[in-house]
C-alpha cells in the first residue's frame, strides 16, 4: 500500500526464510482442484481472548519474508479457519486432497487485539493486486480487463483483532499449482469503494487526482463518467454518500458501524519458489491537447422576417466517443459575417485516443426554434498531432450555413 508506513513486529511473531523448509514428503493423494469461492459456512472459531497476547498496528512489516505480503479485502467466507490454505495464482482456494493447511504443526493462530480506525487508498497497478481483490469486489477481471480497464480503491476499516498463522513452523510440500496462502485475517468492520474507468481516461494524471480527492466518491466518478461500486462488512456511510475520509476522526464522523465483527481484510503470503501470474498494469502518462474555436462565419442565418436571427450553439469535444468536460455555448443574434470566438478545451489524452469535436444548436425562425446543421472536426488521432493543426468545420440546413475555424495543438 503506498500510503502505509512500516513497523517491525515484536519477538517470535517474525520468522526467517528458513522456516519454510518442508519436513513432510509430498502427499500421494490426488492433486486438489480449484474453486471460485470459499467454502461456506466456515467452521466455528472462538472470539479473541479477553487479555491481548500482543498488539500489532495495521502496517506491513519490512522483512524478507513479508516482502511478498499482499493485502486485500477479505472475500466472502474466508476466515481464520483457512490460514495456511493453499491458493492458486489467482488466489482461488484449492480443494480436494492436500488442500488443507500447509502448516500442520502451527496450532491455533496467534490472536492480537487492535483498537484502530484506518484507511487504504490506492490505484491497482499490478495483476496480482487485481487478482487478490476481485473475489471480494465481485469484479469480472481477465486478460482483456488488464488492457482496457483501470481501478482505484478506497477502504475504511475499524479493526478489533488480527489472527496470524504461525508460519515459522514446518510447511509440508505445497500441492501442484499452489502459489499463495492466507497469513493474516483482520477482524472488525469495513467499507470499500471501487472506481472503474477505461484505461484511456483513467490515466496516471487522473489517478493522482483520485488519490488526493477529498469529497464524495460519486462526485469523482461523475466528473469523469466512471463507474463505481461499494461493499464491505459492518460500516456504512452516515449520510448515505461515501466520501474519501482520512484519519480516525474523519472516518468515525463519516461512517457508522453495525453488526458483529467479521473478517474484513486478509494478508496473503507467496509460497517460496513459486511462479505468480503477476504483471504490471501500466497507467499511461497523458498527452495534453488544446483545441480552440476561433471564428464563426455565417453565410446564411435563417431569419424569416428580420435581418438577424438568434443562434444558440454548443461546442463539445469527445474522446473515444465519450464527452470530455462540459459543452461551451454561443448565444447571440447573428446575420451575415464573421464572429470571433474564444472557446477552448484542454484534453488529457493518450496517443491512441481519438478526439472529435462537434458544434450543434438551434436558431429562432418566425418565433419557432429550428435545429442548426451539425458540424464536426472529424476524428483526430491524438498521437498524430505533432504541431498545430487547423481547419474549418462546416454545418448547414435548408435555411442556415456556417463555418467554424478550429485548431488543435500539443501542449508542452
Secondary structure, DSSP 4 states (H G I P E B T S, - for coil): --S--B-PPPGGG---GGGG---SPPP-SPPPEE-SS--SSPPP-PPPPSS-S----SSB--STGGGGEEEEEPPTT--GGGTTBEE-TTSPBEESTT-SBS-TT--SPEEEEEEEEEEEEEE--BHHHHHHHHHHHT----HHHHHHEEEEEEEEEEEEEEEE--TTS--PPPPTT--EEEEEEEEEEEEEEEEEEETTTS-HHHHHHHHH--SBHHHHHHHHT-EEEEEEEBEEETTSS-B---SHHHHHHHEEE-S--EEEEEEEEEPTT------B---PPPEEEEEEEEEEEEEEE--SSSS-EEEEEEEEEEETTEE-S--EEEEEEE-SEEEEEEEEEEEEE-TT-EEEEEEEEEEEETTEEEEPPPEE---EEGGG--SEEEEEEEEE-SSEEEEEEEEEEE--
